[in-house]
Structure formats: structure tokens, C-alpha cells
Amino acid sequence: MKNLITKEIEAIQFLKKNATEKTFVSFSGGKDSLVALDLAIRANFNEAIFCDTTIEFDETLQYVNIISNFYGIKIDIVKAPIDFFEIVRKIGFPSRRSRWCCDVFKFGPLSCYAIKNKVKCFITGLRSDESIKRKSYNMIDKNPLVPVTQLNPLLDWTEEEIWAYIKKYNLPINPLYNDFIRLGCWCCPFKRAEEYKKIESLYPDLFYKLKSELKLYAEKIGITNLNEFIENYGWTSYISPIERVQAGFSIINEDENEYQISFIKENQTNDLIGLIPILTNNYEISDKGRKIKIPSSVSYGKIKILIEKAINCICCGACLSTCKYNALKIRNGKIEVNGNCVHCLECLRTNLLRGSCIVRNYSPKRKTLCAL
């Protein structure tokens, strides 16, 4: 069995061999990413990024500054363009069975940062003994929603070895470890009941906010047993029934040269105009914005996905992570295409981002396009 010094040396050698210029440590504020950061700095990789999910403990945000000062490095901070509770009020809470939150608040911002800054690698603190899923990870890996190489130098480290390393080098730890075993978002659906009891005791304002938002959500979707849903944490495994709302319909004209998309409301195409160039630059809008014509050479399936993305969009920014050309942007409360689009259609792949859109795939109330 390898001792700690051997694992240290191997991890540093692994990083020196596989990391390249423009390699950043993905720092989470937890013990594992702390060790990953320390090893990376010893291997001469001094750049790091922290993703603020908007539901971080204040201690973690302060700790990022502590670590930045401790190592004398700048840790860039990124976040999604929408607050956690803002999106919850629109599509409901994430749960263990409906886990959309990482796509919006972690992978999306990290991917956008990587694309914009030409990042080649992210160094992580992932360990295989943290979950069953992570046992299948490799030391050199890929996250389909973060288009850079992922280096996992701690994959075979144990929790005991992580703490031993921290003690050996007297590294400053997140003060939240005085009260919690695992860190991360304070209202994660994967937290256990005893963890929420501790939050209730130590952070009553946060706990009250969570209960208030859960009550509003429960009333909105018709939950009657509030005790089971809120007090017994039923929300952490809940999936709301889906209601599909017809927003428009499409037909193919007799000459079969074009699709005609008809919307129920005037100017509903305002949600769509900025995204049509993903498909084609050859389109026509008429009837006060209620109709749009698109050549039939364009895949109807892609048209449907694009339209449903547009009319359901809440500007969470998750789909920006799917474009390696940085051709999508949020402006004036809408997602639109800039001049970099090459019509690759990656942002319309439903296997890359579930349903190609968070709302289109996870919201209990979804606007849809019907074919006639």
C-alpha cells in the first residue's frame, strides 16, 4: 500500500506530465480541492477558479479570500446569471430525482469561463470513494458540459489521506468543518435530515428562507401534506407532474418548400428571433409576429427544439456552456446569437444538456410546439 509521500510525488508528477498552459484548479472551498490546489501550486500551476452557486455559506465565500491570500494567488469567481431561488420560483426545487442545479450553477459558469479564457485543463479534487458514480471516473477525464480536459490527481486518495496531508502542511481549512462533515451548497437536496437540523440551529435565517420558499412552491403545485413535503424533507426526492402548454403549431405548405410556424400570441416570435440564426439566416416573419417561415431543408426536429428553448427560456445560462465558439450570449433578458455561430447545432443536442434546455426538460409547466 502506498504511503502519503509516494502519493504526493505521484500526484505532482501526474500534473507536470498532463497539465498544460492555461490549466486552472477548480476550487470548491472544500478539503479535497484544497489539497488539489496545494499540489497544483507545488507543480507550478498557480491559477484557480471558484464557482459561486449563489447558495454558498458566507464562510465559504470568505474562505476563498483567505486561500487567495494564503497562496498569494488570484482566484477568479464565476456565477450563473440567475440566483438559485429566482430559478426555483420559476421551475421548482431540484431534487435527488430531478437534479438540474449543477448544470446551471456549476457546469454552465465553468464552461463559459473556460471557453472565454481558452482554458485547456481543470484540476479537480474529485475522489473515487465519494460516490458510486465517481468510481467510474478516470484520472484524465471529460465532463460533457465542460469542454476541457479534467485532471483528477486525488482520485485514489482516501479521506484519511486528505486530512493527513492538510495536517502535515498545516493548510488553512474551511471553518465550516467545525460543524459539518461535508460542505457545498447549504440547501442541497442530497443533505441529510440531521444536516438540516444543524443548519436550523446555526443558521436560522437560512433555514427560515428555505422553508418559506418551499411553502410557496408547495402551494403553487398543489401539495397538501406540507408536513411530509417540508418538515420530513419530501421535497428532496419529489418530481412534479408535467403540464404541457401549447404555444403554437407548425405546418408544411403545399409546395413543401417551407415550414410555417404559427404562434398563439402576437409578437411571441420576439423570444425566438435572436436564436433563429442557429438554424438558418433565411427566414421570414409576418402577421404581427405571429408567423414565421423557415425552409423545409432545415430539420423539423431541430426547429421544434429551438422554438421550445426560446419560448421557455428564463436566461439561466446553462445552454451557453454547449457552444465552444462562444456564440450565445444573454442580452436584455434574452439569449441570442452573436456573429460567431457556425450552425453546428451543438446547442440543440438533447443528450448534451438534458432536453437541450433546463426549463424544457425539468419545469413542471412547459410550453410546447405542436405539429399539424
Secondary structure as UniProt FT lines:
FT   HELIX           4..18
FT   STRAND          23..27
FT   HELIX           31..42
FT   TURN            43..44
FT   STRAND          47..52
FT   HELIX           58..71
FT   STRAND          75..79
FT   HELIX           84..91
FT   TURN            96..97
FT   HELIX           101..102
FT   HELIX           103..107
FT   HELIX           108..117
FT   STRAND          121..123
FT   HELIX           128..130
FT   HELIX           133..136
FT   STRAND          140..143
FT   TURN            144..145
FT   STRAND          146..151
FT   TURN            153..156
FT   HELIX           159..168
FT   TURN            169..170
FT   HELIX           175..178
FT   TURN            186..187
FT   TURN            189..190
FT   HELIX           193..202
FT   HELIX           204..221
FT   HELIX           227..231
FT   HELIX           234..237
FT   STRAND          243..252
FT   TURN            254..255
FT   STRAND          258..263
FT   TURN            266..267
FT   HELIX           268..271
FT   TURN            272..275
FT   HELIX           276..278
FT   STRAND          284..286
FT   TURN            287..290
FT   STRAND          291..295
FT   TURN            296..297
FT   HELIX           300..312
FT   HELIX           318..322
FT   TURN            324..325
FT   STRAND          328..331
FT   TURN            332..333
FT   STRAND          334..337
FT   TURN            339..340
FT   HELIX           346..348
FT   TURN            350..353
FT   HELIX           354..356
FT   HELIX           358..362
FT   STRAND          365..371
//
